[in-house]
């Protein structure tokens, strides 16, 4: 009878392990699909933002080019008008000086040559520089909300056994095999490895598990107060 009970327990534990593996595979597939959707949405949003920024840059460039051409044409027109006014201004003609009648052997008086006044050149008006329009900053792409930690998914027997004190209602419904997995799960979170092949195989198939310490290298005393209390509670039901 003891052998039959042990066989039943081993078969039940194998079924539990297989069920956990199946759940882990389904969970991994769902995470992969969700990540692909997030990446695709981010790519589409980035392309849309780039297209909007490119169109705004082209419109701004054409507007600046058109305003510069209008300012250049206005400056040339004002310069031509100023030159025309300066050329049309008459220059004063000096009156001839009367020659005095000669007296007794008078010496001829030299007639002074009038010096023409210099024509003042028009002062060119400064060309106003176009005021550059401020470049609007691109709207930052909203960051996707972070996904919940893998710590709280279906791949754990008791997800919060390392952070919250468990009650009797949390563990009294579990079978001996499930209690054994739940207790060793607390050690596995810290990277413990196990001498029992079935335990080691089970945790190797969990996405969150990272083996660090050799068997027996991490012990009950290395756990925090919450973990130690939960381990003792689970052992009472085992």
Phi and psi restraints in degrees (value plus and minus 20) as a CYANA .aco file:
   2 UNK   PHI     -82.9   -42.9
   2 UNK   PSI     -59.4   -19.4
   3 UNK   PHI     -84.0   -44.0
   3 UNK   PSI     -62.0   -22.0
   4 UNK   PHI     -83.3   -43.3
   4 UNK   PSI     -60.2   -20.2
   5 UNK   PHI     -84.6   -44.6
   5 UNK   PSI     -60.8   -20.8
   6 UNK   PHI     -84.5   -44.5
   6 UNK   PSI     -60.3   -20.3
   7 UNK   PHI     -82.6   -42.6
   7 UNK   PSI     -63.1   -23.1
   8 UNK   PHI     -82.7   -42.7
   8 UNK   PSI     -61.5   -21.5
   9 UNK   PHI     -85.1   -45.1
   9 UNK   PSI     -61.5   -21.5
  10 UNK   PHI     -84.9   -44.9
  10 UNK   PSI     -60.5   -20.5
  11 UNK   PHI     -84.7   -44.7
  11 UNK   PSI     -59.6   -19.6
  12 UNK   PHI     -84.9   -44.9
  12 UNK   PSI     -60.8   -20.8
  13 UNK   PHI     -84.5   -44.5
  13 UNK   PSI     -59.0   -19.0
  14 UNK   PHI     -83.4   -43.4
  14 UNK   PSI     -60.3   -20.3
  15 UNK   PHI     -82.8   -42.8
  15 UNK   PSI     -60.8   -20.8
  16 UNK   PHI     -83.6   -43.6
  16 UNK   PSI     -62.9   -22.9
  17 UNK   PHI     -82.5   -42.5
  17 UNK   PSI     -64.8   -24.8
  18 UNK   PHI     -82.7   -42.7
  18 UNK   PSI     -59.6   -19.6
  19 UNK   PHI     -84.3   -44.3
  19 UNK   PSI     -60.7   -20.7
  20 UNK   PHI     -85.3   -45.3
  20 UNK   PSI     -58.5   -18.5
  21 UNK   PHI     -82.2   -42.2
  21 UNK   PSI     -64.6   -24.6
  22 UNK   PHI     -81.2   -41.2
  22 UNK   PSI     -62.8   -22.8
  23 UNK   PHI     -83.5   -43.5
  23 UNK   PSI     -59.3   -19.3
  24 UNK   PHI     -84.0   -44.0
  24 UNK   PSI     -60.8   -20.8
  25 UNK   PHI     -84.5   -44.5
  25 UNK   PSI     -63.9   -23.9
  26 UNK   PHI     -82.7   -42.7
  26 UNK   PSI     -59.9   -19.9
  27 UNK   PHI     -84.2   -44.2
  27 UNK   PSI     -61.4   -21.4
  28 UNK   PHI     -83.6   -43.6
  28 UNK   PSI     -60.8   -20.8
  29 UNK   PHI     -84.0   -44.0
  29 UNK   PSI     -61.3   -21.3
  30 UNK   PHI     -85.2   -45.2
  30 UNK   PSI     -60.1   -20.1
  31 UNK   PHI     -84.3   -44.3
  31 UNK   PSI     -61.6   -21.6
  32 UNK   PHI     -82.7   -42.7
  32 UNK   PSI     -63.5   -23.5
  33 UNK   PHI     -84.4   -44.4
  33 UNK   PSI     -60.9   -20.9
  34 UNK   PHI     -85.5   -45.5
  34 UNK   PSI     -60.4   -20.4
  35 UNK   PHI     -83.6   -43.6
  35 UNK   PSI     -59.5   -19.5
  36 UNK   PHI     -83.0   -43.0
  36 UNK   PSI     -60.1   -20.1
  37 UNK   PHI     -84.8   -44.8
  37 UNK   PSI     -60.7   -20.7
  38 UNK   PHI     -84.6   -44.6
  38 UNK   PSI     -63.2   -23.2
  39 UNK   PHI     -83.4   -43.4
  39 UNK   PSI     -63.7   -23.7
  40 UNK   PHI     -82.8   -42.8
  40 UNK   PSI     -62.4   -22.4
  41 UNK   PHI     -83.0   -43.0
  41 UNK   PSI     -60.7   -20.7
  42 UNK   PHI     -83.8   -43.8
  42 UNK   PSI     -59.6   -19.6
  43 UNK   PHI     -84.8   -44.8
  43 UNK   PSI     -65.2   -25.2
  44 UNK   PHI     -81.7   -41.7
  44 UNK   PSI     -62.8   -22.8
  45 UNK   PHI     -85.1   -45.1
  45 UNK   PSI     -60.5   -20.5
  46 UNK   PHI     -84.3   -44.3
  46 UNK   PSI     -61.7   -21.7
  47 UNK   PHI     -83.0   -43.0
  47 UNK   PSI     -61.2   -21.2
  48 UNK   PHI     -83.3   -43.3
  48 UNK   PSI     -62.5   -22.5
  49 UNK   PHI     -84.4   -44.4
  49 UNK   PSI     -61.7   -21.7
  50 UNK   PHI     -82.4   -42.4
  50 UNK   PSI     -60.5   -20.5
  51 UNK   PHI     -84.2   -44.2
  51 UNK   PSI     -61.7   -21.7
  52 UNK   PHI     -83.7   -43.7
  52 UNK   PSI     -64.9   -24.9
  53 UNK   PHI     -82.7   -42.7
  53 UNK   PSI     -60.5   -20.5
  54 UNK   PHI     -84.2   -44.2
  54 UNK   PSI     -64.1   -24.1
  55 UNK   PHI     -83.6   -43.6
  55 UNK   PSI     -60.8   -20.8
  56 UNK   PHI     -84.8   -44.8
  56 UNK   PSI     -57.7   -17.7
  57 UNK   PHI     -85.2   -45.2
  57 UNK   PSI     -62.0   -22.0
  58 UNK   PHI     -84.2   -44.2
  58 UNK   PSI     -64.6   -24.6
  59 UNK   PHI     -82.4   -42.4
  59 UNK   PSI     -63.0   -23.0
  60 UNK   PHI     -85.1   -45.1
  60 UNK   PSI     -60.1   -20.1
  61 UNK   PHI     -83.6   -43.6
  61 UNK   PSI     -64.8   -24.8
  62 UNK   PHI     -83.8   -43.8
  62 UNK   PSI     -59.8   -19.8
  63 UNK   PHI     -85.4   -45.4
  63 UNK   PSI     -64.4   -24.4
  64 UNK   PHI     -83.4   -43.4
  64 UNK   PSI     -59.6   -19.6
  65 UNK   PHI     -84.7   -44.7
  65 UNK   PSI     -60.7   -20.7
  66 UNK   PHI     -87.1   -47.1
  66 UNK   PSI     -61.4   -21.4
  67 UNK   PHI     -86.4   -46.4
  67 UNK   PSI     -57.2   -17.2
  68 UNK   PHI     -84.4   -44.4
  68 UNK   PSI     -60.9   -20.9
  69 UNK   PHI     -84.0   -44.0
  69 UNK   PSI     -60.3   -20.3
  70 UNK   PHI     -85.0   -45.0
  70 UNK   PSI     -61.7   -21.7
  71 UNK   PHI     -84.8   -44.8
  71 UNK   PSI     -60.1   -20.1
  72 UNK   PHI     -83.2   -43.2
  72 UNK   PSI     -62.9   -22.9
  73 UNK   PHI     -84.2   -44.2
  73 UNK   PSI     -59.7   -19.7
  74 UNK   PHI     -85.7   -45.7
  74 UNK   PSI     -59.5   -19.5
  75 UNK   PHI     -85.5   -45.5
  75 UNK   PSI     -62.2   -22.2
  76 UNK   PHI     -83.0   -43.0
  76 UNK   PSI     -61.0   -21.0
  77 UNK   PHI     -84.2   -44.2
  77 UNK   PSI     -62.3   -22.3
  78 UNK   PHI     -86.0   -46.0
  78 UNK   PSI     -56.8   -16.8
  79 UNK   PHI     -86.6   -46.6
  79 UNK   PSI     -61.8   -21.8
  80 UNK   PHI     -84.5   -44.5
  80 UNK   PSI     -60.2   -20.2
  81 UNK   PHI     -84.1   -44.1
  81 UNK   PSI     -62.5   -22.5
  82 UNK   PHI     -84.2   -44.2
  82 UNK   PSI     -60.6   -20.6
  83 UNK   PHI     -84.5   -44.5
  83 UNK   PSI     -58.0   -18.0
  84 UNK   PHI     -85.6   -45.6
  84 UNK   PSI     -61.3   -21.3
  85 UNK   PHI     -84.6   -44.6
  85 UNK   PSI     -59.4   -19.4
  86 UNK   PHI     -86.2   -46.2
  86 UNK   PSI     -57.1   -17.1
  87 UNK   PHI     -91.7   -51.7
  87 UNK   PSI     -49.5    -9.5
  88 UNK   PHI     -99.9   -59.9
  88 UNK   PSI     -31.8     8.2
  89 UNK   PHI     -91.0   -51.0
  89 UNK   PSI     103.0   143.0
  90 UNK   PHI     -92.8   -52.8
  90 UNK   PSI     127.6   167.6
  91 UNK   PHI    -115.5   -75.5
  91 UNK   PSI     111.8   151.8
  92 UNK   PHI     -84.6   -44.6
  92 UNK   PSI     110.6   150.6
  93 UNK   PHI    -114.1   -74.1
  93 UNK   PSI     102.4   142.4
  94 UNK   PHI     -88.0   -48.0
  94 UNK   PSI     121.2   161.2
  95 UNK   PHI     -97.6   -57.6
  95 UNK   PSI     123.2   163.2
  96 UNK   PHI     -89.7   -49.7
  96 UNK   PSI     123.6   163.6
  97 UNK   PHI    -107.1   -67.1
  97 UNK   PSI     112.6   152.6
  98 UNK   PHI     -86.6   -46.6
  98 UNK   PSI     118.6   158.6
  99 UNK   PHI    -106.2   -66.2
  99 UNK   PSI     102.3   142.3
 100 UNK   PHI     -88.0   -48.0
 100 UNK   PSI     130.6   170.6
 101 UNK   PHI     -87.2   -47.2
 101 UNK   PSI     120.3   160.3
 102 UNK   PHI     -90.2   -50.2
 102 UNK   PSI     119.7   159.7
 103 UNK   PHI    -122.8   -82.8
 103 UNK   PSI    -177.1  -137.1
 104 UNK   PHI     -86.0   -46.0
 104 UNK   PSI      90.8   130.8
 105 UNK   PHI      20.4    60.4
 105 UNK   PSI      38.9    78.9
 106 UNK   PHI     -97.6   -57.6
 106 UNK   PSI     131.3   171.3
 107 UNK   PHI    -105.4   -65.4
 107 UNK   PSI     118.5   158.5
 108 UNK   PHI     -84.7   -44.7
 108 UNK   PSI     117.9   157.9
 109 UNK   PHI    -108.9   -68.9
 109 UNK   PSI     109.6   149.6
 110 UNK   PHI     -90.1   -50.1
 110 UNK   PSI     112.2   152.2
 111 UNK   PHI    -103.1   -63.1
 111 UNK   PSI      98.7   138.7
 112 UNK   PHI     -87.8   -47.8
 112 UNK   PSI     118.9   158.9
 113 UNK   PHI    -107.4   -67.4
 113 UNK   PSI     102.8   142.8
 114 UNK   PHI     -86.0   -46.0
 114 UNK   PSI     118.6   158.6
 115 UNK   PHI    -112.8   -72.8
 115 UNK   PSI     100.3   140.3
 116 UNK   PHI     -89.1   -49.1
 116 UNK   PSI     120.0   160.0
 117 UNK   PHI     -90.6   -50.6
 117 UNK   PSI     118.5   158.5
 118 UNK   PHI     -89.0   -49.0
 118 UNK   PSI     118.4   158.4
 119 UNK   PHI     -98.5   -58.5
 119 UNK   PSI     100.4   140.4
 120 UNK   PHI     -88.6   -48.6
 120 UNK   PSI     113.8   153.8
 121 UNK   PHI     -99.5   -59.5
 121 UNK   PSI     121.1   161.1
 122 UNK   PHI     -88.1   -48.1
 122 UNK   PSI     117.3   157.3
 123 UNK   PHI     -98.6   -58.6
 123 UNK   PSI      98.1   138.1
 124 UNK   PHI     -87.7   -47.7
 124 UNK   PSI     117.8   157.8
 125 UNK   PHI     -95.6   -55.6
 125 UNK   PSI     120.4   160.4
 126 UNK   PHI     -85.9   -45.9
 126 UNK   PSI     118.3   158.3
 127 UNK   PHI     -97.7   -57.7
 127 UNK   PSI      99.9   139.9
 128 UNK   PHI     -87.8   -47.8
 128 UNK   PSI     114.5   154.5
 129 UNK   PHI    -102.3   -62.3
 129 UNK   PSI     119.2   159.2
 130 UNK   PHI     -86.5   -46.5
 130 UNK   PSI     116.8   156.8
 131 UNK   PHI     -97.2   -57.2
 131 UNK   PSI      98.3   138.3
 132 UNK   PHI     -87.9   -47.9
 132 UNK   PSI     118.2   158.2
 133 UNK   PHI     -95.8   -55.8
 133 UNK   PSI     120.1   160.1
 134 UNK   PHI     -85.4   -45.4
 134 UNK   PSI     114.9   154.9
 135 UNK   PHI     -99.1   -59.1
 135 UNK   PSI      99.0   139.0
 136 UNK   PHI     -86.9   -46.9
 136 UNK   PSI     117.0   157.0
 137 UNK   PHI     -90.1   -50.1
 137 UNK   PSI     118.1   158.1
 138 UNK   PHI     -84.5   -44.5
 138 UNK   PSI     121.5   161.5
 139 UNK   PHI     -87.1   -47.1
 139 UNK   PSI     102.9   142.9
 140 UNK   PHI     -85.0   -45.0
 140 UNK   PSI     120.2   160.2
 141 UNK   PHI     -91.0   -51.0
 141 UNK   PSI     109.7   149.7
 142 UNK   PHI     -83.3   -43.3
 142 UNK   PSI     114.2   154.2
 143 UNK   PHI     -96.1   -56.1
 143 UNK   PSI     118.2   158.2
 144 UNK   PHI     -87.1   -47.1
 144 UNK   PSI     125.4   165.4
 145 UNK   PHI     -83.9   -43.9
 145 UNK   PSI     117.7   157.7
 146 UNK   PHI     -84.6   -44.6
 146 UNK   PSI     122.0   162.0
 147 UNK   PHI     -93.0   -53.0
 147 UNK   PSI     131.7   171.7
 148 UNK   PHI     -82.7   -42.7
 148 UNK   PSI     131.7   171.7
 149 UNK   PHI     -79.6   -39.6
 149 UNK   PSI     125.2   165.2
 150 UNK   PHI     -82.7   -42.7
 150 UNK   PSI     -35.4     4.6
 151 UNK   PHI     -79.3   -39.3
 151 UNK   PSI     -49.6    -9.6
 152 UNK   PHI    -131.2   -91.2
 152 UNK   PSI      47.0    87.0
 153 UNK   PHI    -155.2  -115.2
 153 UNK   PSI    -195.1  -155.1
 154 UNK   PHI     -95.6   -55.6
 154 UNK   PSI     -21.6    18.4
 155 UNK   PHI    -102.3   -62.3
 155 UNK   PSI     -21.6    18.4
 156 UNK   PHI    -124.3   -84.3
 156 UNK   PSI     125.0   165.0
 157 UNK   PHI     -88.6   -48.6
 157 UNK   PSI     -69.9   -29.9
 158 UNK   PHI    -152.4  -112.4
 158 UNK   PSI      79.8   119.8
 159 UNK   PHI     -79.7   -39.7
 159 UNK   PSI     -54.5   -14.5
 160 UNK   PHI    -123.6   -83.6
 160 UNK   PSI       2.0    42.0
 161 UNK   PHI     -91.9   -51.9
 161 UNK   PSI     -31.2     8.8
 162 UNK   PHI    -120.2   -80.2
 162 UNK   PSI     -24.8    15.2
 163 UNK   PHI    -148.0  -108.0
 163 UNK   PSI     -36.8     3.2
 164 UNK   PHI    -153.9  -113.9
 164 UNK   PSI     124.4   164.4
 165 UNK   PHI     -90.1   -50.1
 165 UNK   PSI     111.4   151.4
 166 UNK   PHI    -106.6   -66.6
 166 UNK   PSI     133.9   173.9
 167 UNK   PHI    -129.6   -89.6
 167 UNK   PSI     153.6   193.6
 168 UNK   PHI     -80.8   -40.8
 168 UNK   PSI     -55.6   -15.6
 169 UNK   PHI     -85.9   -45.9
 169 UNK   PSI     -41.5    -1.5
 170 UNK   PHI     -95.5   -55.5
 170 UNK   PSI     -43.5    -3.5
 171 UNK   PHI    -145.8  -105.8
 171 UNK   PSI     -34.7     5.3
 172 UNK   PHI     -91.0   -51.0
 172 UNK   PSI     -31.4     8.6
 173 UNK   PHI    -111.9   -71.9
 173 UNK   PSI     -26.1    13.9
 174 UNK   PHI    -102.8   -62.8
 174 UNK   PSI     131.5   171.5
 175 UNK   PHI    -100.6   -60.6
 175 UNK   PSI     146.9   186.9
 176 UNK   PHI     -77.5   -37.5
 176 UNK   PSI     -59.8   -19.8
 177 UNK   PHI     -84.6   -44.6
 177 UNK   PSI     -60.6   -20.6
 178 UNK   PHI     -88.3   -48.3
 178 UNK   PSI     -57.6   -17.6
 179 UNK   PHI     -83.0   -43.0
 179 UNK   PSI     -60.4   -20.4
 180 UNK   PHI     -82.1   -42.1
 180 UNK   PSI     -63.7   -23.7
 181 UNK   PHI     -85.5   -45.5
 181 UNK   PSI     -61.7   -21.7
 182 UNK   PHI     -83.4   -43.4
 182 UNK   PSI     -59.4   -19.4
 183 UNK   PHI     -87.3   -47.3
 183 UNK   PSI     -67.2   -27.2
 184 UNK   PHI     -92.5   -52.5
 184 UNK   PSI     -39.9     0.1
 185 UNK   PHI     -80.8   -40.8
 185 UNK   PSI     -54.8   -14.8
 186 UNK   PHI     -83.5   -43.5
 186 UNK   PSI     -63.1   -23.1
 187 UNK   PHI     -87.2   -47.2
 187 UNK   PSI     -57.8   -17.8
 188 UNK   PHI     -84.4   -44.4
 188 UNK   PSI     -49.8    -9.8
 189 UNK   PHI     -81.6   -41.6
 189 UNK   PSI     -49.0    -9.0
 190 UNK   PHI    -108.0   -68.0
 190 UNK   PSI     -17.3    22.7
 191 UNK   PHI      72.7   112.7
 191 UNK   PSI      -2.1    37.9
 192 UNK   PHI     -91.3   -51.3
 192 UNK   PSI     128.1   168.1
 193 UNK   PHI    -131.6   -91.6
 193 UNK   PSI     146.4   186.4
 194 UNK   PHI    -151.1  -111.1
 194 UNK   PSI     125.5   165.5
 195 UNK   PHI     -92.9   -52.9
 195 UNK   PSI     -48.5    -8.5
 196 UNK   PHI     -93.6   -53.6
 196 UNK   PSI      99.7   139.7
 197 UNK   PHI     -80.9   -40.9
 197 UNK   PSI     -58.8   -18.8
 198 UNK   PHI     -88.8   -48.8
 198 UNK   PSI     -57.0   -17.0
 199 UNK   PHI     -84.2   -44.2
 199 UNK   PSI     -66.6   -26.6
 200 UNK   PHI     -82.5   -42.5
 200 UNK   PSI     -60.8   -20.8
 201 UNK   PHI     -84.4   -44.4
 201 UNK   PSI     -60.6   -20.6
 202 UNK   PHI     -81.1   -41.1
 202 UNK   PSI     -68.3   -28.3
 203 UNK   PHI     -93.4   -53.4
 203 UNK   PSI     -48.1    -8.1
 204 UNK   PHI     -81.0   -41.0
 204 UNK   PSI     -46.4    -6.4
 205 UNK   PHI    -107.9   -67.9
 205 UNK   PSI     -18.7    21.3
 206 UNK   PHI    -112.4   -72.4
 206 UNK   PSI     114.0   154.0
 207 UNK   PHI     -83.3   -43.3
 207 UNK   PSI     -53.6   -13.6
 208 UNK   PHI    -100.5   -60.5
 208 UNK   PSI     -32.3     7.7
 209 UNK   PHI    -101.8   -61.8
 209 UNK   PSI     110.6   150.6
 210 UNK   PHI    -149.7  -109.7
 210 UNK   PSI      85.0   125.0
 211 UNK   PHI     -89.4   -49.4
 211 UNK   PSI     110.7   150.7
 212 UNK   PHI    -147.4  -107.4
 212 UNK   PSI     -70.8   -30.8
 213 UNK   PHI    -119.3   -79.3
 213 UNK   PSI     127.9   167.9
 214 UNK   PHI     -90.2   -50.2
 214 UNK   PSI     139.9   179.9
 215 UNK   PHI     -76.1   -36.1
 215 UNK   PSI     111.5   151.5
 216 UNK   PHI      63.2   103.2
 216 UNK   PSI     -26.7    13.3
 217 UNK   PHI     -95.9   -55.9
 217 UNK   PSI     -46.3    -6.3
 218 UNK   PHI    -136.9   -96.9
 218 UNK   PSI     116.0   156.0
 219 UNK   PHI    -149.5  -109.5
 219 UNK   PSI    -196.9  -156.9
 220 UNK   PHI     -79.3   -39.3
 220 UNK   PSI     -56.0   -16.0
 221 UNK   PHI     -89.2   -49.2
 221 UNK   PSI     -37.4     2.6
 222 UNK   PHI    -102.2   -62.2
 222 UNK   PSI     -29.2    10.8
 223 UNK   PHI     -99.7   -59.7
 223 UNK   PSI     139.4   179.4
 224 UNK   PHI    -100.4   -60.4
 224 UNK   PSI     155.5   195.5
 225 UNK   PHI     -82.2   -42.2
 225 UNK   PSI     -59.3   -19.3
 226 UNK   PHI     -84.5   -44.5
 226 UNK   PSI     -63.8   -23.8
 227 UNK   PHI     -86.0   -46.0
 227 UNK   PSI     -60.3   -20.3
 228 UNK   PHI     -83.9   -43.9
 228 UNK   PSI     -61.9   -21.9
 229 UNK   PHI     -84.2   -44.2
 229 UNK   PSI     -60.1   -20.1
 230 UNK   PHI     -90.2   -50.2
 230 UNK   PSI     -55.9   -15.9
 231 UNK   PHI     -82.6   -42.6
 231 UNK   PSI     -63.6   -23.6
 232 UNK   PHI     -85.0   -45.0
 232 UNK   PSI     -58.9   -18.9
 233 UNK   PHI     -82.9   -42.9
 233 UNK   PSI     -64.4   -24.4
 234 UNK   PHI     -84.9   -44.9
 234 UNK   PSI     -59.9   -19.9
 235 UNK   PHI     -83.5   -43.5
 235 UNK   PSI     -53.6   -13.6
 236 UNK   PHI     -81.8   -41.8
 236 UNK   PSI     -54.8   -14.8
 237 UNK   PHI    -105.3   -65.3
 237 UNK   PSI     -42.5    -2.5
